[in-house]
């Protein structure tokens, strides 16, 4: 089945919604409850982009939580959360520290700490850091195809 565009009469693709490259930013400098606010912000973006309701979208929310918590615990707080949607979901957490994050070689079962970047690495397709004029951004990416074709959450 094919859908015809109203303005041009051209065939439009059918299937999951296509995501045109979009960017959303949330200022978090000095904000209380930034992890919860970041998750809510991300949940709305995933819903708007047609990427909600799958296990992978739940993984994306976990990644946001981990990166925001790490910035708070190890980098003096986060200043901004940026989400980019397109061929992939890119999550960027900005902080004021120039010190790169250190992933523990293997988290120690039953002990707190050292699990955040390990989780990010296991769930995402890519992750890394980049310097900017006021500190750094820690970023993680999940391919869009995983967000649209994942199993429904909770199943």
Backbone as CSV, one residue per row, in Angstrom:
resi,resn,N_x,N_y,N_z,CA_x,CA_y,CA_z,C_x,C_y,C_z
1,UNK,0.851,-1.184,0.000,0.000,0.000,0.000,0.886,1.233,0.000
2,UNK,0.464,2.239,-0.701,1.256,3.450,-0.804,0.353,4.632,-0.540
3,UNK,0.913,5.662,0.065,0.162,6.867,0.372,0.629,7.964,-0.574
4,UNK,-0.280,8.760,-1.065,0.052,9.834,-2.000,0.097,11.151,-1.237
5,UNK,1.182,11.897,-1.450,1.333,13.206,-0.820,0.317,14.186,-1.361
6,UNK,-0.272,14.998,-0.496,-1.329,15.917,-0.910,-0.793,17.074,-1.738
7,UNK,0.401,17.537,-1.463,0.916,18.712,-2.160,1.470,18.367,-3.536
8,UNK,2.132,17.218,-3.652,2.824,16.919,-4.910,2.225,15.765,-5.674
9,UNK,1.447,14.934,-5.021,0.932,13.746,-5.660,1.938,12.605,-5.694
10,UNK,3.135,12.838,-5.154,4.164,11.798,-5.117,3.829,10.755,-4.056
11,UNK,4.295,9.544,-4.273,4.094,8.479,-3.297,4.920,8.776,-2.051
12,UNK,4.318,8.568,-0.899,5.010,8.709,0.374,5.299,7.325,0.915
13,UNK,6.428,7.148,1.588,6.724,5.831,2.146,5.714,5.465,3.225
14,UNK,5.428,4.180,3.335,4.551,3.700,4.387,5.404,2.969,5.407
15,UNK,4.825,2.621,6.523,5.570,1.933,7.572,5.833,2.881,8.721
16,UNK,6.862,2.574,9.528,7.142,3.422,10.687,7.437,4.852,10.250
17,UNK,7.126,5.813,11.102,7.361,7.203,10.734,8.847,7.447,10.479
18,UNK,9.110,8.243,9.474,10.486,8.619,9.199,10.852,9.776,10.103
19,UNK,12.058,9.748,10.607,12.514,10.826,11.465,13.491,11.675,10.684
20,UNK,13.119,12.909,10.482,14.012,13.874,9.867,14.938,14.340,10.983
21,UNK,16.166,14.630,10.644,17.130,15.039,11.674,16.563,16.219,12.475
22,UNK,16.390,15.986,13.753,15.873,16.992,14.667,16.790,17.066,15.874
23,UNK,16.834,18.216,16.512,17.654,18.375,17.711,16.824,19.097,18.762
24,UNK,16.866,18.560,19.961,16.187,19.180,21.102,17.203,19.349,22.217
25,UNK,17.082,20.471,22.912,18.031,20.775,23.984,17.272,21.148,25.252
26,UNK,17.819,20.706,26.376,17.237,21.004,27.677,18.342,21.557,28.568
27,UNK,18.199,22.811,28.986,19.164,23.433,29.891,18.982,22.836,31.284
28,UNK,20.083,22.425,31.916,19.998,21.772,33.221,20.901,22.410,34.273
29,UNK,21.604,23.450,33.925,22.500,24.098,34.875,21.697,24.623,36.064
30,UNK,22.025,24.142,37.249,21.356,24.575,38.464,19.961,24.013,38.678
31,UNK,19.526,23.094,37.842,18.181,22.524,37.943,18.181,21.371,38.938
32,UNK,17.218,21.380,39.850,17.056,20.268,40.787,16.264,19.157,40.090
33,UNK,16.582,17.916,40.438,15.872,16.791,39.854,16.167,16.620,38.372
34,UNK,17.400,16.913,37.983,17.744,16.912,36.563,17.643,15.532,35.905
35,UNK,17.861,14.453,36.652,17.745,13.118,36.045,16.285,12.854,35.653
36,UNK,15.364,13.121,36.543,13.937,12.921,36.241,13.486,13.852,35.116
37,UNK,13.927,15.110,35.154,13.553,16.048,34.092,14.128,15.600,32.747
38,UNK,15.354,15.110,32.759,15.977,14.619,31.529,15.257,13.406,30.963
39,UNK,14.838,12.500,31.839,14.083,11.316,31.390,12.741,11.733,30.783
40,UNK,12.028,12.648,31.446,10.738,13.119,30.924,10.907,13.802,29.567
41,UNK,11.923,14.634,29.457,12.233,15.336,28.212,12.509,14.318,27.094
42,UNK,13.296,13.293,27.414,13.645,12.255,26.437,12.420,11.432,26.063
43,UNK,11.612,11.087,27.055,10.400,10.304,26.784,9.491,11.040,25.803
44,UNK,9.333,12.368,25.987,8.497,13.162,25.068,9.088,13.171,23.656
45,UNK,10.407,13.324,23.556,11.047,13.331,22.231,10.878,11.979,21.548
46,UNK,11.089,10.899,22.284,10.928,9.560,21.702,9.494,9.356,21.207
47,UNK,8.528,9.816,21.987,7.123,9.704,21.576,6.862,10.538,20.320
48,UNK,7.341,11.769,20.310,7.130,12.652,19.159,7.775,12.095,17.894
49,UNK,8.890,11.405,18.045,9.624,10.873,16.898,9.175,9.456,16.532
50,UNK,8.175,8.921,17.234,7.668,7.582,16.925,8.569,6.463,17.405
51,UNK,9.376,6.739,18.424,10.349,5.761,18.937,10.021,5.320,20.358
52,UNK,8.788,5.381,20.774,8.459,5.016,22.148,7.812,3.638,22.203
53,UNK,7.737,3.083,23.404,7.013,1.841,23.620,7.768,0.568,23.303
54,UNK,9.075,0.652,23.058,9.855,-0.557,22.799,10.900,-0.742,23.898
55,UNK,11.440,-1.951,23.980,12.512,-2.198,24.948,13.697,-1.276,24.679
56,UNK,13.990,-1.010,23.406,15.117,-0.145,23.085,14.860,1.287,23.522
57,UNK,13.612,1.750,23.452,13.323,3.100,23.941,13.504,3.159,25.458
58,UNK,13.175,2.082,26.148,13.433,2.021,27.597,14.939,2.032,27.867
59,UNK,15.703,1.357,27.014,17.166,1.395,27.127,17.683,2.821,26.951
60,UNK,17.093,3.562,26.012,17.509,4.950,25.781,17.272,5.797,27.033
61,UNK,16.151,5.574,27.709,15.878,6.311,28.950,16.889,5.944,30.032
62,UNK,17.287,4.688,30.082,18.311,4.256,31.032,19.642,4.949,30.740
63,UNK,20.001,5.045,29.480,21.243,5.717,29.091,21.219,7.177,29.518
64,UNK,20.104,7.859,29.283,19.971,9.254,29.711,20.178,9.359,31.218
65,UNK,19.544,8.476,31.976,19.684,8.500,33.435,21.130,8.298,33.852
66,UNK,21.799,7.331,33.249,23.190,7.031,33.614,24.113,8.195,33.289
67,UNK,23.969,8.774,32.092,24.854,9.874,31.711,24.616,11.117,32.570
68,UNK,23.354,11.412,32.873,23.062,12.563,33.735,23.570,12.335,35.154
69,UNK,23.370,11.134,35.681,23.862,10.826,37.031,25.387,10.891,37.087
70,UNK,26.058,10.367,36.058,27.521,10.421,36.028,28.023,11.854,36.009
71,UNK,27.380,12.717,35.217,27.798,14.116,35.172,27.631,14.767,36.543
72,UNK,26.568,14.409,37.217,26.320,14.968,38.544,27.346,14.471,39.567
73,UNK,27.621,13.187,39.534,28.517,12.583,40.525,29.997,12.843,40.266
74,UNK,30.396,12.895,39.006,31.821,12.904,38.693,32.320,14.138,37.953
75,UNK,31.425,15.003,37.514,31.864,16.142,36.703,31.307,17.472,37.204
76,UNK,30.861,17.511,38.430,30.375,18.759,38.999,28.992,19.185,38.533
77,UNK,28.255,18.296,37.901,26.899,18.598,37.457,26.796,18.737,35.955
78,UNK,25.593,18.537,35.456,25.377,18.651,34.014,24.805,20.027,33.718
79,UNK,25.142,20.536,32.549,24.641,21.849,32.146,23.551,21.750,31.086
80,UNK,23.591,20.676,30.288,22.606,20.561,29.207,22.489,19.112,28.752
81,UNK,21.282,18.764,28.322,21.002,17.489,27.660,20.563,17.835,26.248
82,UNK,21.190,17.208,25.253,20.799,17.417,23.863,20.466,16.065,23.242
83,UNK,19.369,16.025,22.502,18.947,14.816,21.791,18.889,15.142,20.311
84,UNK,19.444,14.262,19.503,19.370,14.409,18.060,18.736,13.157,17.505
85,UNK,17.718,13.323,16.680,17.046,12.201,16.042,17.247,12.251,14.550
86,UNK,17.445,11.124,13.957,17.642,11.004,12.514,17.850,9.539,12.206
87,UNK,18.974,9.195,11.635,19.308,7.793,11.386,19.649,7.072,12.686
88,UNK,19.853,7.842,13.730,20.138,7.322,15.059,19.639,8.317,16.084
89,UNK,19.505,7.865,17.299,19.255,8.752,18.433,20.610,9.035,19.056
90,UNK,20.953,10.299,19.147,22.194,10.697,19.816,21.822,11.446,21.083
91,UNK,22.343,10.969,22.202,22.149,11.586,23.512,23.473,12.239,23.881
92,UNK,23.442,13.530,24.217,24.651,14.223,24.655,24.376,14.891,25.990
93,UNK,25.271,14.676,26.930,25.187,15.322,28.231,26.426,16.201,28.376
94,UNK,26.191,17.493,28.560,27.267,18.473,28.679,27.538,18.766,30.148
95,UNK,28.818,18.904,30.474,29.204,19.297,31.833,30.374,20.264,31.739
96,UNK,30.795,20.800,32.870,31.850,21.797,32.901,33.235,21.240,33.180
97,UNK,33.398,19.942,33.196,34.688,19.317,33.480,35.376,18.903,32.178
98,UNK,36.694,19.027,32.150,37.449,18.566,30.983,37.978,17.146,31.181
99,UNK,37.781,16.586,32.354,38.263,15.235,32.651,37.379,14.206,31.959
100,UNK,37.980,13.355,31.126,37.148,12.343,30.446,36.637,11.294,31.432
101,UNK,35.498,10.696,31.129,34.978,9.660,32.024,35.867,8.424,31.979
102,UNK,35.892,7.722,33.075,36.704,6.509,33.183,35.770,5.329,33.404
103,UNK,35.735,4.438,32.422,34.910,3.242,32.566,35.714,2.193,33.303
104,UNK,35.106,1.641,34.351,35.748,0.559,35.089,35.853,-0.658,34.168
105,UNK,36.970,-1.425,34.238,37.119,-2.581,33.347,35.976,-3.590,33.488
106,UNK,35.548,-3.841,34.701,34.421,-4.745,34.942,33.754,-4.325,36.240
107,UNK,32.458,-4.041,36.189,31.775,-3.665,37.423,31.832,-4.815,38.428
108,UNK,31.899,-4.460,39.677,31.949,-5.470,40.735,30.532,-5.777,41.195
109,UNK,30.074,-7.004,40.963,28.709,-7.375,41.352,28.453,-7.103,42.836
110,UNK,27.294,-6.536,43.108,26.890,-6.299,44.485,27.467,-5.048,45.106
111,UNK,28.375,-4.361,44.419,28.958,-3.138,44.962,28.483,-1.942,44.147
112,UNK,28.173,-0.841,44.822,27.713,0.334,44.083,28.851,0.971,43.293
113,UNK,28.491,1.653,42.229,29.460,2.400,41.434,30.125,1.555,40.365
114,UNK,30.571,2.229,39.322,31.291,1.565,38.250,30.435,0.889,37.211
115,UNK,29.116,0.996,37.316,28.227,0.299,36.385,27.726,1.190,35.246
116,UNK,27.708,2.517,35.435,27.069,3.431,34.490,27.581,3.340,33.071
117,UNK,28.873,3.556,32.874,29.408,3.519,31.517,29.433,2.107,30.952
118,UNK,29.512,1.129,31.811,29.420,-0.264,31.360,28.039,-0.512,30.751
119,UNK,27.000,-0.013,31.405,25.634,-0.134,30.886,25.504,0.614,29.563
120,UNK,26.017,1.836,29.511,25.951,2.637,28.287,26.630,1.888,27.140
121,UNK,27.793,1.339,27.399,28.526,0.608,26.369,27.765,-0.624,25.879
122,UNK,27.112,-1.315,26.785,26.383,-2.538,26.421,25.094,-2.252,25.655
123,UNK,24.437,-1.130,25.958,23.130,-0.823,25.386,23.234,-0.051,24.069
124,UNK,24.247,0.785,23.941,24.352,1.682,22.778,25.211,1.074,21.671
125,UNK,25.037,1.636,20.484,25.856,1.218,19.348,27.224,1.889,19.379
126,UNK,27.278,3.111,19.898,28.526,3.863,20.013,28.405,4.822,21.187
127,UNK,29.542,5.172,21.765,29.559,6.234,22.757,30.953,6.836,22.786
128,UNK,31.061,8.025,23.337,32.359,8.675,23.434,32.225,10.029,24.098
129,UNK,33.284,10.811,23.970,33.291,12.159,24.540,33.841,13.120,23.500
130,UNK,33.500,14.374,23.685,34.105,15.419,22.867,34.232,16.668,23.723
131,UNK,35.352,17.354,23.527,35.604,18.582,24.269,34.809,19.727,23.644
132,UNK,34.434,20.673,24.481,33.857,21.925,23.988,34.429,23.043,24.827
133,UNK,34.143,24.264,24.478,34.803,25.402,25.114,34.615,25.486,26.624
134,UNK,33.530,24.941,27.153,33.269,25.038,28.592,33.410,23.712,29.321
135,UNK,33.933,22.682,28.685,34.067,21.380,29.341,34.040,20.259,28.322
136,UNK,33.104,19.346,28.502,32.993,18.213,27.580,31.543,17.791,27.449
137,UNK,31.313,16.959,26.450,30.028,16.295,26.270,30.313,14.805,26.198
138,UNK,29.538,14.028,26.933,29.578,12.572,26.812,28.359,12.216,25.972
139,UNK,28.587,11.459,24.901,27.506,11.151,23.969,27.365,9.641,23.802
140,UNK,26.167,9.257,23.389,25.871,7.848,23.104,24.860,7.813,21.969
141,UNK,24.973,6.791,21.107,24.071,6.674,19.968,23.444,5.289,19.899
142,UNK,22.167,5.294,19.504,21.409,4.068,19.248,20.829,4.196,17.850
143,UNK,21.053,3.201,17.023,20.536,3.217,15.657,19.009,3.315,15.660
144,UNK,18.463,4.139,14.765,17.011,4.332,14.677,16.288,3.027,14.376
145,UNK,16.904,2.169,13.581,16.244,0.900,13.232,15.970,0.061,14.473
146,UNK,16.804,0.162,15.477,16.581,-0.571,16.725,15.428,0.028,17.523
147,UNK,15.232,1.331,17.394,14.158,2.001,18.133,12.791,1.746,17.523
148,UNK,12.740,1.482,16.230,11.449,1.269,15.567,11.072,-0.201,15.480
149,UNK,12.063,-1.091,15.586,11.748,-2.505,15.385,11.884,-3.331,16.661
150,UNK,12.122,-2.680,17.794,12.281,-3.413,19.042,10.983,-4.015,19.530
151,UNK,11.118,-4.993,20.431,9.924,-5.602,21.032,9.245,-4.586,21.923
152,UNK,7.934,-4.681,22.058,7.229,-3.782,22.968,7.798,-3.902,24.378
153,UNK,7.885,-2.801,25.070,8.405,-2.805,26.432,7.520,-3.652,27.332
154,UNK,8.157,-4.347,28.253,7.417,-5.145,29.237,6.899,-6.455,28.718
155,UNK,7.374,-6.933,27.583,6.881,-8.198,27.027,7.990,-9.200,26.953
